Amino acid sequence: MRIHGRTIGAMGLFGAREGFVTKEDAAIGQALADVATISLMQERTIREAALVNEQLQLALNTRVLIEQAKGVIAHTSGVDMDAAFNLLRNHARANSQSLHTTAGRVVDRSLTL
């Protein structure tokens, strides 16, 4: 099973009797292998697209949470947004936490910076 010069798998062709495969049987077998190859590649493409979509959605959600935390810090501490981000980042680093976790704690008011 090949596509664009790349081998992605193999398929066995078995008959009810011992003997050689006819040209017609070989052509049918190749057609089945081609259909299976295309199906596998489409499934892989869909799976990879879903994974990328999930990663992008997580990145967007994280970014939104960080922006919310920056707003809370800027408002409560009376600093600008850049300073708020620096406070957030420094606290996350000093406490070995992810920026996302620290931002979530700021937004839900379980952490005050």
TIVO-2410 file (N, C-alpha, C; in nm, 3 decimals):
# residues 113
REC num residu      c1      c2      c3 atome chaine
REC   1      M   0.086  -0.115   0.000     N      A
REC   1      M   0.000   0.000   0.000    CA      A
REC   1      M   0.091   0.123   0.000     C      A
REC   2      R   0.094   0.191  -0.114     N      A
REC   2      R   0.182   0.306  -0.131    CA      A
REC   2      R   0.102   0.427  -0.179     C      A
REC   3      I   0.152   0.543  -0.137     N      A
REC   3      I   0.096   0.668  -0.186    CA      A
REC   3      I   0.210   0.768  -0.198     C      A
REC   4      H   0.221   0.831  -0.310     N      A
REC   4      H   0.326   0.928  -0.339    CA      A
REC   4      H   0.465   0.872  -0.307     C      A
REC   5      G   0.488   0.746  -0.342     N      A
REC   5      G   0.619   0.685  -0.321    CA      A
REC   5      G   0.646   0.643  -0.178     C      A
REC   6      R   0.549   0.659  -0.092     N      A
REC   6      R   0.566   0.624   0.049    CA      A
REC   6      R   0.482   0.501   0.082     C      A
REC   7      T   0.545   0.402   0.144     N      A
REC   7      T   0.474   0.281   0.185    CA      A
REC   7      T   0.407   0.306   0.319     C      A
REC   8      I   0.277   0.279   0.325     N      A
REC   8      I   0.205   0.301   0.451    CA      A
REC   8      I   0.152   0.170   0.510     C      A
REC   9      G   0.165   0.062   0.439     N      A
REC   9      G   0.116  -0.065   0.492    CA      A
REC   9      G   0.125  -0.175   0.388     C      A
REC  10      A   0.071  -0.289   0.423     N      A
REC  10      A   0.070  -0.404   0.333    CA      A
REC  10      A  -0.066  -0.472   0.344     C      A
REC  11      M  -0.101  -0.543   0.237     N      A
REC  11      M  -0.229  -0.612   0.236    CA      A
REC  11      M  -0.205  -0.749   0.174     C      A
REC  12      G  -0.255  -0.852   0.238     N      A
REC  12      G  -0.242  -0.988   0.185    CA      A
REC  12      G  -0.362  -1.024   0.099     C      A
REC  13      L  -0.335  -1.103  -0.003     N      A
REC  13      L  -0.441  -1.148  -0.093    CA      A
REC  13      L  -0.443  -1.300  -0.088     C      A
REC  14      F  -0.549  -1.357  -0.037     N      A
REC  14      F  -0.559  -1.501  -0.020    CA      A
REC  14      F  -0.675  -1.555  -0.103     C      A
REC  15      G  -0.657  -1.677  -0.154     N      A
REC  15      G  -0.760  -1.739  -0.234    CA      A
REC  15      G  -0.813  -1.865  -0.167     C      A
REC  16      A  -0.919  -1.920  -0.224     N      A
REC  16      A  -0.979  -2.042  -0.170    CA      A
REC  16      A  -0.900  -2.165  -0.212     C      A
REC  17      R  -0.820  -2.152  -0.319     N      A
REC  17      R  -0.740  -2.264  -0.369    CA      A
REC  17      R  -0.594  -2.221  -0.381     C      A
REC  18      E  -0.506  -2.320  -0.372     N      A
REC  18      E  -0.365  -2.293  -0.395    CA      A
REC  18      E  -0.343  -2.267  -0.543     C      A
REC  19      G  -0.243  -2.187  -0.572     N      A
REC  19      G  -0.211  -2.162  -0.712    CA      A
REC  19      G  -0.175  -2.017  -0.735     C      A
REC  20      F  -0.150  -1.986  -0.857     N      A
REC  20      F  -0.111  -1.850  -0.894    CA      A
REC  20      F  -0.232  -1.758  -0.899     C      A
REC  21      V  -0.206  -1.630  -0.880     N      A
REC  21      V  -0.311  -1.530  -0.890    CA      A
REC  21      V  -0.323  -1.489  -1.036     C      A
REC  22      T  -0.445  -1.485  -1.085     N      A
REC  22      T  -0.465  -1.444  -1.224    CA      A
REC  22      T  -0.444  -1.293  -1.237     C      A
REC  23      K  -0.426  -1.246  -1.358     N      A
REC  23      K  -0.410  -1.102  -1.380    CA      A
REC  23      K  -0.533  -1.026  -1.333     C      A
REC  24      E  -0.648  -1.083  -1.356     N      A
REC  24      E  -0.773  -1.019  -1.314    CA      A
REC  24      E  -0.780  -1.010  -1.161     C      A
REC  25      D  -0.747  -1.119  -1.093     N      A
REC  25      D  -0.746  -1.118  -0.946    CA      A
REC  25      D  -0.644  -1.019  -0.892     C      A
REC  26      A  -0.528  -1.011  -0.957     N      A
REC  26      A  -0.424  -0.916  -0.915    CA      A
REC  26      A  -0.473  -0.772  -0.931     C      A
REC  27      A  -0.543  -0.745  -1.041     N      A
REC  27      A  -0.595  -0.610  -1.065    CA      A
REC  27      A  -0.702  -0.575  -0.961     C      A
REC  28      I  -0.787  -0.671  -0.929     N      A
REC  28      I  -0.890  -0.648  -0.827    CA      A
REC  28      I  -0.824  -0.625  -0.691     C      A
REC  29      G  -0.724  -0.706  -0.661     N      A
REC  29      G  -0.650  -0.691  -0.535    CA      A
REC  29      G  -0.583  -0.554  -0.526     C      A
REC  30      Q  -0.525  -0.508  -0.637     N      A
REC  30      Q  -0.460  -0.377  -0.638    CA      A
REC  30      Q  -0.563  -0.266  -0.620     C      A
REC  31      A  -0.679  -0.282  -0.681     N      A
REC  31      A  -0.785  -0.182  -0.665    CA      A
REC  31      A  -0.830  -0.175  -0.519     C      A
REC  32      L  -0.845  -0.290  -0.455     N      A
REC  32      L  -0.882  -0.291  -0.313    CA      A
REC  32      L  -0.774  -0.226  -0.227     C      A
REC  33      A  -0.649  -0.254  -0.258     N      A
REC  33      A  -0.538  -0.194  -0.183    CA      A
REC  33      A  -0.537  -0.042  -0.202     C      A
REC  34      D  -0.564   0.004  -0.325     N      A
REC  34      D  -0.568   0.148  -0.352    CA      A
REC  34      D  -0.680   0.217  -0.273     C      A
REC  35      V  -0.796   0.154  -0.269     N      A
REC  35      V  -0.909   0.211  -0.194    CA      A
REC  35      V  -0.877   0.214  -0.045     C      A
REC  36      A  -0.816   0.105   0.006     N      A
REC  36      A  -0.778   0.101   0.147    CA      A
REC  36      A  -0.674   0.207   0.179     C      A
REC  37      T  -0.579   0.230   0.090     N      A
REC  37      T  -0.476   0.331   0.110    CA      A
REC  37      T  -0.537   0.470   0.119     C      A
REC  38      I  -0.625   0.500   0.026     N      A
REC  38      I  -0.692   0.631   0.026    CA      A
REC  38      I  -0.773   0.649   0.153     C      A
REC  39      S  -0.842   0.546   0.195     N      A
REC  39      S  -0.924   0.555   0.317    CA      A
REC  39      S  -0.837   0.578   0.439     C      A
REC  40      L  -0.725   0.508   0.448     N      A
REC  40      L  -0.634   0.527   0.561    CA      A
REC  40      L  -0.577   0.668   0.563     C      A
REC  41      M  -0.541   0.721   0.448     N      A
REC  41      M  -0.485   0.855   0.442    CA      A
REC  41      M  -0.590   0.960   0.479     C      A
REC  42      Q  -0.713   0.940   0.436     N      A
REC  42      Q  -0.820   1.034   0.473    CA      A
REC  42      Q  -0.846   1.031   0.623     C      A
REC  43      E  -0.848   0.912   0.681     N      A
REC  43      E  -0.870   0.900   0.824    CA      A
REC  43      E  -0.757   0.967   0.900     C      A
REC  44      R  -0.634   0.947   0.856     N      A
REC  44      R  -0.518   1.009   0.921    CA      A
REC  44      R  -0.526   1.161   0.912     C      A
REC  45      T  -0.566   1.212   0.796     N      A
REC  45      T  -0.578   1.357   0.777    CA      A
REC  45      T  -0.684   1.415   0.870     C      A
REC  46      I  -0.797   1.348   0.882     N      A
REC  46      I  -0.905   1.394   0.969    CA      A
REC  46      I  -0.859   1.392   1.115     C      A
REC  47      R  -0.790   1.285   1.156     N      A
REC  47      R  -0.742   1.273   1.293    CA      A
REC  47      R  -0.641   1.382   1.326     C      A
REC  48      E  -0.548   1.408   1.233     N      A
REC  48      E  -0.447   1.512   1.255    CA      A
REC  48      E  -0.510   1.651   1.259     C      A
REC  49      A  -0.609   1.675   1.175     N      A
REC  49      A  -0.678   1.805   1.175    CA      A
REC  49      A  -0.752   1.825   1.307     C      A
REC  50      A  -0.814   1.720   1.360     N      A
REC  50      A  -0.884   1.731   1.488    CA      A
REC  50      A  -0.785   1.761   1.601     C      A
REC  51      L  -0.667   1.699   1.595     N      A
REC  51      L  -0.565   1.724   1.697    CA      A
REC  51      L  -0.516   1.868   1.692     C      A
REC  52      V  -0.491   1.919   1.572     N      A
REC  52      V  -0.447   2.057   1.557    CA      A
REC  52      V  -0.556   2.152   1.604     C      A
REC  53      N  -0.680   2.123   1.571     N      A
REC  53      N  -0.793   2.205   1.614    CA      A
REC  53      N  -0.803   2.209   1.767     C      A
REC  54      E  -0.785   2.094   1.829     N      A
REC  54      E  -0.789   2.086   1.975    CA      A
REC  54      E  -0.675   2.167   2.037     C      A
REC  55      Q  -0.556   2.157   1.980     N      A
REC  55      Q  -0.442   2.233   2.032    CA      A
REC  55      Q  -0.463   2.383   2.016     C      A
REC  56      L  -0.517   2.425   1.902     N      A
REC  56      L  -0.543   2.566   1.881    CA      A
REC  56      L  -0.650   2.619   1.976     C      A
REC  57      Q  -0.753   2.539   2.000     N      A
REC  57      Q  -0.859   2.580   2.092    CA      A
REC  57      Q  -0.803   2.594   2.234     C      A
REC  58      L  -0.717   2.501   2.276     N      A
REC  58      L  -0.657   2.510   2.408    CA      A
REC  58      L  -0.569   2.635   2.418     C      A
REC  59      A  -0.492   2.664   2.313     N      A
REC  59      A  -0.407   2.783   2.314    CA      A
REC  59      A  -0.492   2.910   2.324     C      A
REC  60      L  -0.603   2.913   2.250     N      A
REC  60      L  -0.692   3.029   2.256    CA      A
REC  60      L  -0.754   3.045   2.395     C      A
REC  61      N  -0.801   2.935   2.452     N      A
REC  61      N  -0.860   2.941   2.585    CA      A
REC  61      N  -0.757   2.987   2.689     C      A
REC  62      T  -0.635   2.937   2.677     N      A
REC  62      T  -0.528   2.977   2.768    CA      A
REC  62      T  -0.500   3.126   2.754     C      A
REC  63      R  -0.495   3.173   2.630     N      A
REC  63      R  -0.467   3.315   2.606    CA      A
REC  63      R  -0.577   3.404   2.664     C      A
REC  64      V  -0.699   3.363   2.649     N      A
REC  64      V  -0.811   3.440   2.704    CA      A
REC  64      V  -0.800   3.447   2.856     C      A
REC  65      L  -0.769   3.334   2.919     N      A
REC  65      L  -0.756   3.331   3.065    CA      A
REC  65      L  -0.641   3.420   3.112     C      A
REC  66      I  -0.530   3.418   3.039     N      A
REC  66      I  -0.416   3.503   3.075    CA      A
REC  66      I  -0.454   3.650   3.062     C      A
REC  67      E  -0.525   3.685   2.957     N      A
REC  67      E  -0.569   3.825   2.940    CA      A
REC  67      E  -0.663   3.868   3.052     C      A
REC  68      Q  -0.752   3.778   3.092     N      A
REC  68      Q  -0.841   3.809   3.204    CA      A
REC  68      Q  -0.761   3.831   3.332     C      A
REC  69      A  -0.663   3.746   3.357     N      A
REC  69      A  -0.580   3.759   3.476    CA      A
REC  69      A  -0.501   3.890   3.473     C      A
REC  70      K  -0.450   3.925   3.357     N      A
REC  70      K  -0.379   4.053   3.345    CA      A
REC  70      K  -0.471   4.169   3.380     C      A
REC  71      G  -0.594   4.162   3.337     N      A
REC  71      G  -0.691   4.267   3.368    CA      A
REC  71      G  -0.719   4.276   3.517     C      A
REC  72      V  -0.735   4.161   3.581     N      A
REC  72      V  -0.760   4.158   3.726    CA      A
REC  72      V  -0.640   4.218   3.799     C      A
REC  73      I  -0.520   4.176   3.761     N      A
REC  73      I  -0.399   4.225   3.828    CA      A
REC  73      I  -0.383   4.375   3.805     C      A
REC  74      A  -0.402   4.419   3.682     N      A
REC  74      A  -0.388   4.562   3.650    CA      A
REC  74      A  -0.487   4.645   3.733     C      A
REC  75      H  -0.609   4.595   3.743     N      A
REC  75      H  -0.713   4.668   3.818    CA      A
REC  75      H  -0.683   4.670   3.968     C      A
REC  76      T  -0.652   4.554   4.024     N      A
REC  76      T  -0.635   4.546   4.170    CA      A
REC  76      T  -0.502   4.604   4.217     C      A
REC  77      S  -0.400   4.601   4.131     N      A
REC  77      S  -0.267   4.650   4.171    CA      A
REC  77      S  -0.237   4.789   4.119     C      A
REC  78      G  -0.322   4.840   4.031     N      A
REC  78      G  -0.302   4.973   3.976    CA      A
REC  78      G  -0.179   4.983   3.887     C      A
REC  79      V  -0.155   4.877   3.809     N      A
REC  79      V  -0.041   4.878   3.716    CA      A
REC  79      V  -0.092   4.863   3.574     C      A
REC  80      D  -0.003   4.888   3.476     N      A
REC  80      D  -0.045   4.870   3.337    CA      A
REC  80      D  -0.042   4.721   3.300     C      A
REC  81      M  -0.089   4.691   3.181     N      A
REC  81      M  -0.103   4.552   3.138    CA      A
REC  81      M   0.032   4.482   3.126     C      A
REC  82      D   0.135   4.551   3.081     N      A
REC  82      D   0.268   4.489   3.071    CA      A
REC  82      D   0.321   4.452   3.209     C      A
REC  83      A   0.306   4.542   3.303     N      A
REC  83      A   0.350   4.514   3.440    CA      A
REC  83      A   0.268   4.400   3.500     C      A
REC  84      A   0.139   4.397   3.470     N      A
REC  84      A   0.052   4.290   3.520    CA      A
REC  84      A   0.099   4.155   3.467     C      A
REC  85      F   0.134   4.151   3.339     N      A
REC  85      F   0.183   4.026   3.281    CA      A
REC  85      F   0.315   3.984   3.346     C      A
REC  86      N   0.403   4.079   3.369     N      A
REC  86      N   0.530   4.047   3.435    CA      A
REC  86      N   0.509   3.990   3.575     C      A
REC  87      L   0.415   4.048   3.649     N      A
REC  87      L   0.383   3.995   3.782    CA      A
REC  87      L   0.329   3.852   3.773     C      A
REC  88      L   0.241   3.831   3.678     N      A
REC  88      L   0.183   3.698   3.658    CA      A
REC  88      L   0.290   3.596   3.621     C      A
REC  89      R   0.372   3.631   3.524     N      A
REC  89      R   0.477   3.540   3.478    CA      A
REC  89      R   0.580   3.512   3.587     C      A
REC  90      N   0.621   3.616   3.657     N      A
REC  90      N   0.720   3.598   3.763    CA      A
REC  90      N   0.668   3.509   3.876     C      A
REC  91      H   0.541   3.526   3.910     N      A
REC  91      H   0.483   3.441   4.015    CA      A
REC  91      H   0.476   3.296   3.968     C      A
REC  92      A   0.437   3.274   3.844     N      A
REC  92      A   0.429   3.138   3.790    CA      A
REC  92      A   0.566   3.072   3.793     C      A
REC  93      R   0.667   3.143   3.749     N      A
REC  93      R   0.803   3.089   3.748    CA      A
REC  93      R   0.854   3.061   3.888     C      A
REC  94      A   0.834   3.157   3.978     N      A
REC  94      A   0.885   3.142   4.115    CA      A
REC  94      A   0.821   3.025   4.188     C      A
REC  95      N   0.700   2.989   4.148     N      A
REC  95      N   0.627   2.881   4.215    CA      A
REC  95      N   0.616   2.754   4.131     C      A
REC  96      S   0.694   2.748   4.023     N      A
REC  96      S   0.696   2.631   3.933    CA      A
REC  96      S   0.556   2.590   3.888     C      A
REC  97      Q   0.477   2.691   3.851     N      A
REC  97      Q   0.342   2.666   3.801    CA      A
REC  97      Q   0.335   2.710   3.655     C      A
REC  98      S   0.241   2.654   3.583     N      A
REC  98      S   0.220   2.701   3.447    CA      A
REC  98      S   0.153   2.839   3.452     C      A
REC  99      L   0.172   2.913   3.345     N      A
REC  99      L   0.109   3.044   3.336    CA      A
REC  99      L  -0.043   3.029   3.339     C      A
REC 100      H  -0.093   2.924   3.276     N      A
REC 100      H  -0.236   2.897   3.272    CA      A
REC 100      H  -0.292   2.873   3.412     C      A
REC 101      T  -0.223   2.791   3.491     N      A
REC 101      T  -0.268   2.761   3.627    CA      A
REC 101      T  -0.269   2.887   3.713     C      A
REC 102      T  -0.160   2.964   3.704     N      A
REC 102      T  -0.151   3.086   3.783    CA      A
REC 102      T  -0.259   3.185   3.742     C      A
REC 103      A  -0.282   3.199   3.612     N      A
REC 103      A  -0.386   3.290   3.563    CA      A
REC 103      A  -0.523   3.246   3.613     C      A
REC 104      G  -0.549   3.117   3.611     N      A
REC 104      G  -0.677   3.066   3.660    CA      A
REC 104      G  -0.700   3.099   3.806     C      A
REC 105      R  -0.594   3.088   3.886     N      A
REC 105      R  -0.605   3.120   4.029    CA      A
REC 105      R  -0.628   3.269   4.051     C      A
REC 106      V  -0.569   3.353   3.965     N      A
REC 106      V  -0.591   3.498   3.977    CA      A
REC 106      V  -0.736   3.530   3.940     C      A
REC 107      V  -0.785   3.471   3.833     N      A
REC 107      V  -0.921   3.500   3.786    CA      A
REC 107      V  -1.025   3.451   3.886     C      A
REC 108      D  -1.002   3.332   3.946     N      A
REC 108      D  -1.102   3.285   4.043    CA      A
REC 108      D  -1.079   3.340   4.185     C      A
REC 109      R  -0.985   3.434   4.194     N      A
REC 109      R  -0.955   3.510   4.316    CA      A
REC 109      R  -0.897   3.425   4.430     C      A
REC 110      S  -0.840   3.306   4.397     N      A
REC 110      S  -0.774   3.228   4.500    CA      A
REC 110      S  -0.627   3.269   4.514     C      A
REC 111      L  -0.583   3.361   4.427     N      A
REC 111      L  -0.447   3.415   4.433    CA      A
REC 111      L  -0.454   3.563   4.407     C      A
REC 112      T  -0.386   3.639   4.490     N      A
REC 112      T  -0.378   3.785   4.472    CA      A
REC 112      T  -0.233   3.821   4.452     C      A
REC 113      L  -0.206   3.897   4.345     N      A
REC 113      L  -0.069   3.941   4.319    CA      A
REC 113      L  -0.058   4.091   4.339     C      A
***
